[in-house]
């Protein structure tokens, strides 16, 4: 059993840190329906942690608990060793947790750059008056935030479309812009809700590469929901498996794909 306070070396030799977030006995109900049933798991600093399971398993509900959109009736979320009080999404974001959505949530009439700039809102400290007249501290803040947005745009190789309205972009590029907006917040934990959904093979390869680069170069901890098992097994350090709101597996990709309960409920056959 891993010590929560110590680092850990993965099977492929990658170093991940101590536990940064813990979901402890989480139960979430909607009326008489239990979407999440007494689930516990942790997330270690610097790892890519996948949550998988069939449709309706409760994966997105769990991500919504982490990001503050939902508040569980039972259980608690621990962040950096302390119990997290009930928080609104913007308060969770200020703790350094950013996310993308299963359904793209961008401002389609705005340019790529302006969409990415919205990810910097928590880094803007100047009041409304200063922003309106754009002088002094407000001007310096705007320049610094725009520079950071441009760095993210360069990192994700979307310089050529930086001035293009998002509504004109193909689906795969929209997903990359949404990732850019989340990264602009400089999160410590990045929540990705089906980042590959609807993509072709080439787009999935690009997105996989960027996710690995974000984890490796920025040291960002990533919690990932994804249905493509090839992607999950290639990217993840550890995987938690949900089925009908319950946890039925938790471990390394090899441990999960050889777990008979997971095979029976979700995978169907063992994956090589």
N, C-alpha and C positions, 0 to 999 in steps of 0.2 A: 504494500500500500504506500502511495506517495505521500511524503510530508508536505502539508499545505504551505509551510513557511520556507521550503527549500526549492531550489531550481531542479530541473530534470533534463536529462538528455534523451531525446527521442530515438526510435529505432534506426533512423537514418543519420544520427549523429548531430542533430540540431539541438541547440541549447534553448530551453524555455524556462521561464522564471517561476516564482512562487504563485500561489493562487491570488488572483486580483479580484475575482467576483465569485460569489457562491449563491446558487439558488437552493434554498433549504426548505424542503417539504411544501413546495408551492402547489396550492389548489386554487383553481379559477373556475367560477360557476357563472353561467348565464341563465338565470331562472333556475329550472330544475336540471339543466344540462351541465355536466362537469367537462369543461374543455381541457383542463389539466388536472391530473389526479395525483397529488402527493408526490411530486417529482423533485428530486435533488440532483444537482451536478455542479461542478465548478469549472471555472475558466482560468487558465494560467497565463501569466504575462508573457506576451510575445508569441503565443501559439495561434494556429488556425484551428478553431473548434467548430466542427460541423454538427448541425442538428438535422436529422433525416427522418423520413417516415412517409407513409402514404397520405394522400389528400385527406384532410379532416383529422389528422393525428394530433393537432394542437401546436404545430411548430411556430406558425406566425403568431399565435396567441402568446407563446412563450417569449418571442422576440418583443411583442408589445408590452409584456410585463417588464422585461429588462429596460425598455426605452421609456417606460412611464405612461404609456397609453392606456394600459389596463392595470388595475390594482387587485392583487389576489385576495380572496377572502381568508385564506389560511397560508401560513408560511412566511418567510422573510427573504429579502435580498440583502446580502452582505457585500459591501464594496470596500476593498482594501482593509478588510478585517472588522469594519464597523457596520452595524445594522443600518440600512438605508431607510429613512422615514418615507412616508407616502409623498411622492413628488410628481409634479406635472412634467410633460416632455421637455419643456424649455429648461427646467431646472436640472433634469438628467443630462441634457446637452451641455450645460455649464460645468458638469462634472467631468466632461471629456468623453462623452459617448455620442457618436453620430451614427446615422443609419441611412440605408436606401430602402426603397419600397418595392413590393412585388409588382404593383402597378405604377408605372412611371408617374412621378409627381413633380413635374417641372413647369416653369412659366413659359409656355410655348411662344408667346409673342415677344419675348425678350431674347437677346443674343445669348450665345454660349457664355461669354465673359460675364454678362450681367447675372446669369443664373448661378455661375460659380461664385460670384461676389456675394450672393445671398447667404452662402455658407460661412461668410465671415462676420455675420451679425453679432455673434457673441464676443467678437474681438473689437467691436466698435464701442468706444467709451464716451465719445463726444456727445453732448446733448443735442436735441433737435434744433435749437437756435444756432449753435455753431455749425451744424451740418448744412442748415439752410443758407448760411452766408459763406460757407466754405473758406474759412480763413484760419490762420494760426494752427492750433492743434488739430482741428478738423481736416485741414488740407494735408498735414503730415500723415494723419491716420489713414486718410483715403489713399494716399500714394503707397503707403506701406501695405495696406490690404490688397490693393490692386496688384502690387508686385507679387504678393504671395499667391494670388489667384492665377497670375500669369505663369508662375513656377509650376503650379499643379497642371495647368493646361499643357505646358511643355512636357511634363512628366508623362502624361497620358497621351501624348502625341496627337493633340487635336488643335494645334496652332492654326491650321489652314481654315478651320471653321469657327474661330473664336468670335467673329463678328456676325455669324450667321444666326438668324432667328431659329430657335430650337424646333419650332413647328415644321420647319422645312427639312429636318434631318431624318435619315432612315432610322429604324428602330434600334439597331445595334449601337449607333453613335449616341442616341439619346441615353441609352443605358450607361455609356461611358461618361457622358456629361453629368448624369446623376451621381456617379461615383466621384467625379471631380468635385461636385458641390459638397459631398460629404467629407472628402479629404481636405477641402478648404477650411473646415472647422478645426483642423489639426487634432483629430480625436486620438485618445489613448486606446479606446475600444471602438471598433468599427463593426456595425451590424449590417449584414448583407442578406436581404430577403430575396432569394432566387435571382441572383445577378445574371444567370445564363438563360433564364426563361425566354423562349421564343427566338433564340439565336441560332444561326447556322454554325457549322463546324469551325469555319475560319474565325468567326466572331467569338466563339467560345474559347478558342486557343488564345486569342488576343486578351480576352478578359481574364483568363487563368493566369497568363503571364503578368498582367498588371497587379492582380491580387497577390501573387507571390512577391513581386517587386515592392509593393506597399508594405508587406509584412517584413521583408528582408531589409529594405533600405530605410524605412521610417521606424521600424520596430513596433509597428501597430499591431495590437492584439485584434484578431478577427473572429467574429462569430458568424457562421455561414449557414444559411438554409439553401439546399440545392437538391434537385431531383435527379440530376445526371450523376449516376454512381461512379462513372469513370472519373469525372471531375472531383467528386468528393474523395475518392480513395487516393487520387494523385496529390491533392492539395492539403488534406487535413492531417494534423498531428493526432487528434483524437476525435471520436465521433460518439454522439449520444443519439439513440434511436427511440422514437416515440411511436405509439400505436394506440389509437382511440384514447388519447390523453394520458396514457401510462408510459413509463420508461421501461423498455424491454431489452435495452443493451447500452453499454457504455464502455469504451476502450479505444485502443488503436484501430486503424482501418483493418488490419489483419485479424484482430480479435473479433471485431464486429462482423466481418464477412464470413467468419467461421462459427458464429453463434447460431445454433440451430433454431432458437426462438425467433431471431431476426430473419433468418432464411425463410422460415415458415410463414411469418407474418408479412414480410415486405420484399425481400430479395428474390425469393422463389427458388433460386439455385445459387450455389456458391460461385463467387466471381473470382476469376484468376487474375 
